Amino acid sequence: MKLNGSLRSMVTRGTALPRRLHAGGDVPEGALLGPPPGVPWELLDERLTAWFRSPIVTVAHRPISQWKTSGAQRLWLGTADGRSRILVLKRLDYSSSSLPAASILPFDISRSEQMVYLQAGKHPTVVPRTYLTLDLARLEVGEGSLVVMEDLASGWSRPRLHHDYALVVAKLDTIHCVMSDIGTNAGLAAHQLVRYNEELGPSLAELFERLVMNEPTVLEDPEVGALLMKWDSVRDVLVAPALPPAQSVFVHGDLSPANTFIRWLPTPAVKLIDYEWLGFGFPHADLACLLKRARPSIEESALFLYASRHRSIPPAEHRLLYEWCQICRGLLDAVYFVSHWKLTDPSRGSYLPDFARASLERAWLAARRVRTGQILRSR
């Protein structure tokens, strides 16, 4: 589709909205009337109207991401045929201005998510239904891409109970097959992605020492400071692990409960969002992310289920790989979020959110288990 000059230059920034967008319709509490600022609404309006086969007459939005300068927005749309729809609009922009912490990583997270949503139609059992994907840079109407997808907040829920986590573990092989198919079709070579295996250890240790260990505001936290006193022993396990051989696969990379949605009826299903961290390595990396803050009983039953479904190596070796991935997960969380707050709000200084601190504590527990051989005595 070729755009005229006025449309190429139009990226709404608080400009007057088309009159028909203000006509009627209920705006949810906390939502803002009109489309999100900074998006080429005329282009989205045209494409969505064609998809719905009815003109959009009302629109409201509300941010979903609370810590990102660019992220997902929930859209409430009313069309002329009297129907209302709730969708999610996500901007895929990994430039230094939108997601500055991404620039400090030793790998590129800018390509994978767009590739996933471009292939969403081939994998409806795992990837949310995608209505529209726009490459704004190619269309000369902005930076990055826009994706409009189904809203999983309606009819789906995040894992919470034992059987919820068991469902996700049971679907993990399917998830990894989908990630592999998407990565292969997109031409994403393994070396271009995050490597969730032994290769990650040295670079992650260097990042942690440079970006976290030397941050005064982080060290002022007594709980974090106490953890960092034992860094040398954690580093030894991270950089020179005695890991058993394990097959590497394409993994989601950020398979936390926040990014995981389940539905039991009409048939059990799992869908995932946020594919920036798609990578290649141990499948246990996804287990570690899923279970890093789960109750011990849920964690143990999920690990037992995974090991029972993958008998090529004994349960103790599964546990060793899992605990090593927990170390990586905790350090990645700390490196990323300390850098994020330092770069986005320099006046505030570096800051480690509670959930990232919990991940770091879990990493230290994992290192102690690996170092003392405790896991080799587990079931």
N, C-alpha and C positions, 0 to 999 in steps of 0.2 A: 504494500500500500504506500503510495507516495503522498506526502503531506504538503500542503501549501505553506508559504513562508510564515504566515501568522500562527499556524498551528505548531510549526516546528519551534517557534520561539516561546510558545505559551506554556508556562509551568506555573500553575496558580499559586500565588503567595498572598492569600488574604484578599484577593480581588473579588469584585462583585460576582455573585453566583447567578447562573441562569434562573429566571424568575420561577420557572416551573418546579425547581428543586425545593422551593419553600411552600409548595401548595399541599396542605393537609398532611396526614400521616402522624403517628405517635412517635415521639422521640423518647427513647429509654432514658431513665434517670442517669445522670452523669455523662450522657453522650452529648456531642456537639453537633448542632445542625449544620449540614453541608458536608462536602467531601473533605478529606484530610488536606491540609496545606502542603504545597510542594509537589503535588502530583498533577499530571496532565489530564484533568478531569474530562475535558471534551472528548479526548481519545478513548478513555475508559467508558464514558457514557455511550459513545457510538458502538463500541464492541459489545458491551454488556446488553444494550438494547437489542442488538442483533441476536445475541445468545438467548435472551429471555423472550424474544419476539413480542416485546411490549415496551413502550418507552418508560424510563425511570422518572417518577414524579416527585419522590422524596428521597433524601439521603441524609444519614447521620453517621457519625463515627466516634470511636473512643480508642485510645491507645491500649494495646495489650502489654507491650514491653515497657516496663517501668524504669529500666536502667540503661537502655540503649537510646542513643540520639536518633537513630533510625531503626525501625523495627516493624512489628505487625500492628495493624489497626483492625478493629472489628467494624464492619459496615452493616448498617440497617438500610435496606433498600425497599421502597414501595414502587410498584409498577402500575401502569394505567389499567391493567386488567384486574386490579383489586388485590393482587397477591403481595405478600411481604416476604422478603428473603434476608437471611443473616449470613454474611460471608466474611472471610478474612482477607485483608489486603496486606501483603508483605513486600517490603522493598528490599531487594537484594543488592546492597551497596556496601562493599567492603573497603572503600577508599579510606585513607587516613583521616579524612574529615568526618566520616560517619562512624567508623569503627577503628579508632586509632590504635588500640591494643593489638589488632591483627598484624600490624606492621612489625612488631617485635618478634613474631614467631618465626622459627626456622623452616616453616613450610607454608604453602599457599592454601588458604581456605576460601579463595574467591570464586573458584570455578564449580565446585562440586554441587552446591545447592541448586544453582540454576540448571545444571544438567539433570538433576533428579526431577525437578518439576516439568522440564521439557518432555520427559518420558513418563510422566505420571499416568497417562492414559493406558500404558502397557502394564501397569502394576497397581490396579485399583484396590488390591487386597492389603497393601501396605502403605502406599502413598495417598494422601488426601486427594479427593477429586479436585482437579484443577480446571477452572473455567477459562482462564486467560493468562498468558505469559507474554510480557512485552519487554523487549530489549530496548531500553530507553536511549542508550548511547547510539545504537544503530539507527534508531528512528529520529535521532537528533532532537530529542525532547527532554533530555536529562542525563543523569549518570546511573549506572547499574541497571537493574531490571525490576519489573513489578510482576507479582504473581497474585491472582485472585483465586482463592480456593474455598472449599467447603469449611464450615465452622464445626469443629469436632466437639465444641463445648455443649452441643445439643445432641442428645442421644448416645453420647459416649462418656466414659469416665476414666480417670487415671487409676492405675493399680494401687490398691490400698490393703487388701486382705491376702491371706496365703494363696487362695485359689486364683486371685488376679495375677500375682507374680508367677504362679505356675503356668498360667496361660501364656504369658510373655516368653517364658523359658521354652515352652513347647513350640512356640512359633519362631524361635531364634534362628533355626536353620533356614526357614523360609525367608526371613528377613535378610540373612546373609546372602542367600541366592539372588534376591532382588537387588541388593547392593552390588553384587558381582556383575549382574546383567547390565545394570545402569552404568557402572564404571567402565565395563568393556565396550558397550555401545557408544559411550561418550568419548572413547579414546583416552580415558584417564589412566595414565601409567602409574604403577605402584609408587615409583620414586617421586611423583608429583604430589603425593598425598601424605598425610600424617602416617608415620610408621609405628604402629602399636606393637612393637617387638623390641628385641634387645638394642636395635639401632637407636631407639628413642632415648635410652638411658643417659649416655654422655651429654647430648645436647640439652636435655631437660635439666640435668644437674648444673650445667653451666648457666642456663637461664635462671634457675632458682637462686644460685649464689649471687648472680649479678643484679637481679631485679627484686629479690625478696630479702635476702640476708643483709643487704646494705641499706635497707630502708629504715630510717630512724623511727618513723611513726608506727611501723609494723613491730619493731623491736620493743616499743613502749608497752605493747600489750603483754602483760605478765604471762598469760597462758601460752601465747605464741612464742614468747621469748624462752619459756621453759622447754618447748618442743625443739626450738632451733639449737639449744645447747647440745642436743643429741644428733645433730645433722650428720656428723662424720660417719656414724654407724649406719644411718639411712643411706647415705651416698654410696657406701661400699656395696650394699645390697642392690642398689639401683644400677650402678655402673658395671659391676662384674657379677651378674646373677648366674647361679648354677641352675639354669632352667632346662627342663626336659625338652626334647624335640616336639614341636607342635605345628600342625598345618596352619598357614596364614590364609586369611580370607578377607574380603571386603567387609568392613564393619561400619555401623552407623556412627560411632564415635562419641555420641552425646545422648545415649539411650537412658536418660534419667526418667523417673516417673513424670516429671513436668513435661517431657516431650513424647510421652507414651499414652496412647488412648486405647481403651478396650471396650468391647461391646459383646454381650453374651447372646443376644437374640437379634435376628432369627437364627444365626449361627455364630459361634465364638469367633471373634476377629480382633486384630491388633493393627492400629495405624500409628505412624510416626510423623513427627514434624521436626524442623530444624536440622538440616543436613550439612551445616557448615563444616562439621568435624569428620565427615566421611573419610575413612582411611583404610589402611591395609595392615593386617597383623593378627595377633591372637584373638580368637572369638571371645576370650575371657575379658577383653577390654570392655565389651558391651555389658557383660555380666557385672563387672566392677562398677560401672556407671549406674546400672539399674539398682544395685543393692547397697551402694555406699552408705546410705542412711536408713536402710531397712532394719527392722527389729531383728535381733539375733536368731530367733526361731524362724522367721521368714527367710533370712539369709541362708541358714543351714539347710532348710528343706529345698530351697531353690538350687543350691549347689549340688545337693544329693540328686535331685532330679536331672540336672544337666549331666552329671557324671554317669548316671545310669543310662542315659541316652547316647553317650559317647564313650564306649568301652575300649577304644583303641589304646588308651593309656589309663593307668589305675587312678582311683579317686584322689590319692595323695598328690599325684602330679597335677591333676586338675586344680587342686587347692593351691599348689605352689604357683602355678601360672596366674591364678585368680588374685592371690595376695600381691604378687609382683605388679599386676595391673592396677591394683588399688593404690600402690605407691605412686605410680605414674598419674593416676587420676587426681589424687590429692595435690600433687605438685603442679599439674597443669591448671587446676582451679586456682591455686594460689598465685601462680605466675600471671595468669590472664587477668584476674580481677584486681590484683595490686597494680598492674600496669594500666588497666582501664581507668581506675579512679585517679591515678596520678596524671594521666594524659588528658582526661576530660574535665577534671576539676583541680588544677594545680594548687589553688588556695587551700583546699581541704587536705592535701597530702595523700599519701598512699593509705589504702583502707582495705581491710579484709572482711568481707561480709560474714555473717554467722555461718551460713551454709558452707562457704569456702573454708572457714576455720574448722568446721566439723569434718570436711573432707581431708584436711591436713592431719587432724587427729587420727582419722581412720588410716591414713597412709603410714603414720608412725607405728600404729598397732600392727599393721601388715608387715612392716620392716622387722619388728621385734619377733613376730611369728616365724618369718623366714629365717632370721638370724639364729634363733634358738632351736630351730627344727621342730617347733611345736606342731606345725601342720602335718609333719610326717607321722605323727601319732594319732591324727584324726581319722575318722572312719573312712 
